Amino acid sequence: MMERKGGCLCGAVRYVLKAEPVACAICHCRHCQKQGGSLFSFNLFIKEADYEQQGETKAFLDTGDSGQPSYRHFCANCGSPVMTQVSGMPGVVLVKAGTLDSLEGLPSPQSEIYTDRAVQWLEPFAGAARFPRSP
């Protein structure tokens, strides 16, 4: 396994992923859309022990459909969303794939969630299981 490196737009926050993701998912929920300013978020599910970060992030306390808190971490300098910690998933962080230095060899998404909120003209991702909400 090669280490993957990434960080925010300005470089104030850097990270290393020391293992492959345990899962990869596209999220179409309105919160991910609004946080990223895009139609969806591509998240890499990484064991927290395999995520090493340098630099400080600020965290926005968000509450999803489950009612449990999520902490959306972003660079306080440039605003780049970096990763999310979901209370219902202890020991795992969701890293925003777009913050990787290189997208080469990136695994395909295994699932798409909140497809009931996806823009209608966006084609499903080949091979990904689709769920109207979070399974």
C-alpha positions, 0 to 999 in steps of 0.5 A: 500500500502506498501512502496517499498525501493531501491537504487544503488549497492553501497548504496550511493543513496537510495529511497522510493516509497510511492505509487504503480506504475501508470504503469509498462513497458518493454522498448527495445529501444537501449538507455535503452539497452545501459544504463542498459547493458541488453536486456531491461529495466523494468520501474515503472512509479511513480508519482514524489510526491511519489518518495523520494530519499536520496543521489545524482545522476548524470544525463545524458541528452539523446534525444530519438526518440521524440526529447525531452530530458530525464534525465537518473539518475545514481549513480556517485559512482557505475554507477547504473541507478536509474531513468529517468525523461522524459520531455514529462511526467511531474510529473512522474519518471521512476524507474528502477525496478532492483534497488528495494531491493525486487522484491516480489509482483512486478506488471507484465508489462502492456506493452512492447515498442520498440518491433521492437528493441527487441532481436528476441528470447525473448518471449513476456511477457504474458498479456503485450500490445506490441508496435513497438515504443513508443505509 
